[in-house]
Amino acid sequence: MSFPILQKYLARLSDATGAASSIWLDHEGKAQGRFFNCTMTSAFQPIRQLDSSAVLGYEGLARSVSAQDQGLSLWKLLDHAASDDESIELDRLCRMLHSINFFRQAGNEADLYLNVHDRLLSAVSSNHGHAFRRILDALELPLARVVLQLPAATPQQGWLLNYVSDNYRRNGFRFAVNVNSARDALGVLDRLRPDVFKLDARDVQDRDGLAVLLQRCAAAEVALVFKRVETEQHLAAVREISAAAGVSVLVQGYLLDEPRAVLLEESARQAA
């Protein structure tokens, strides 16, 4: 699927330079941006269906520019050096870069997962998601294919997640919630009504709690992603949990895919 307004915007960016614009295109057509004198671009890690290995989504990640497509992760380094206002600017720059670099690639029907980082939740008091929605609308990009990922929250931050998630939903976004355990997920399932939960595949000891969570999520039509699948043992454990509950789940991690600037071709999307 092509996006004509995005293509016109890219044509204008192709005439921009790093000195004259906050976002520009490199010689391969990839959008790049600058923050704190660091040049960054996007990498995308697939989110696969466990049973079929089909790619249903990609998580956008900020990376330094590298000729070998193996740039370094910049977020923690830059975010720690930034003030609250600068952190908001960085977050918005990353979302813009990822959206451009994702939707400019033809033949892609997957969802785009974008992180909402911790400090953005408390630093922004206005209508969450409104500014980003205006950007997507201006470029005529499909809001329905964007999933905003909220960070794991402490019990004291529950009200903040309620407020932010409600604002995102009112602005038409789907959202995912990162949780530290099945118990945490069950505690927010009815309260937040997320579209997706993300759990760490490296910590799956609570098999009974996970079985209940999977069944509750299936009944509520909430997807569940096991992230950070990094070893065969992690993958085997997720398979056992999914089979025991009789519920299909999604998986993401370096065992399956490394983040890349270019989205997978059809043959690679179907490969395990």
C-alpha positions, 0 to 999 in steps of 0.5 A, a space after each residue: 500500500 502506498 501513501 501519496 501524501 507521505 510520498 510528497 513529503 518524502 520528496 520534499 525531505 529529499 531536498 533537505 539537508 541535516 543542517 537545514 532540517 531536523 529530519 532528512 533522507 539519506 542516499 537510500 531514502 531512509 529518514 534520519 534525524 539529529 538529537 544532541 549532535 547524534 544522527 539516528 534512524 529507525 530499526 524494526 524488530 518483527 513481532 511474530 505469531 508463535 504458531 505460524 511465524 507470520 509477522 503481524 507487527 514491528 517495533 520501531 527502535 531508535 538506532 545510530 546510523 551505520 553502513 552495516 545496518 547494525 547501529 547502536 541503541 541510542 535511547 537510554 544514552 540520550 534520554 539520560 542526558 535530556 531534561 524532561 522537555 528534551 525527552 519529550 522532543 526526543 520521543 516525538 522525533 523517534 515516533 516521526 522517524 519510525 512512522 516515516 521509515 515504516 510506512 514508506 516501505 511498500 507491501 507492508 500490512 503489519 502494525 507499527 509498535 511505538 514506545 511511549 517512554 517513562 518520562 513522557 507519561 508524567 511530563 506531558 499534562 496535555 492531551 496525550 496522542 493529539 499532536 502525534 495523531 495530527 501528524 499521522 492525519 496530515 500524512 494520511 497514514 493509517 492510525 489503526 495500524 499504530 500501537 502505542 506501547 506504555 511502560 510498566 508502571 508501579 501501583 502508585 502510577 496506576 492513575 497515570 496509566 489510566 489517564 494516558 491510556 484513556 487519552 490515547 483511546 480517545 484519540 483513536 490509538 490502540 495501545 499495549 501495556 508492558 507488565 512485569 508479571 501475569 499478576 500485574 496484567 490481571 490487575 489492569 486488564 479490566 481497568 485499562 482494557 488494553 489491546 495488547 499486553 507485553 511480557 518478558 519471556 525470560 521470566 515465566 515461572 508463574 505458569 498457573 497465573 499465565 494460563 489464567 491470563 492467556 484465557 482471560 486475554 483470549 476472552 477479552 480479545 487482547 493480544 499477548 506478546 512475549 518479548 525478549 525471546 533470546 534463547 531456545 529455552 525461552 521459546 520452548 517455555 512460551 510454546 508450553 505455556 501457549 499449548 497448556 492454555 490452548 491460546 495463541 500468542 505472539 513472540 518477539 526477540 533476538 532468537 527470531 529476528 534482529 532489528 533491521 532498517 528494511 522490513 522483511 520480504 514475504 518469504 522471510 516474514 513466513 520463515 521461522 
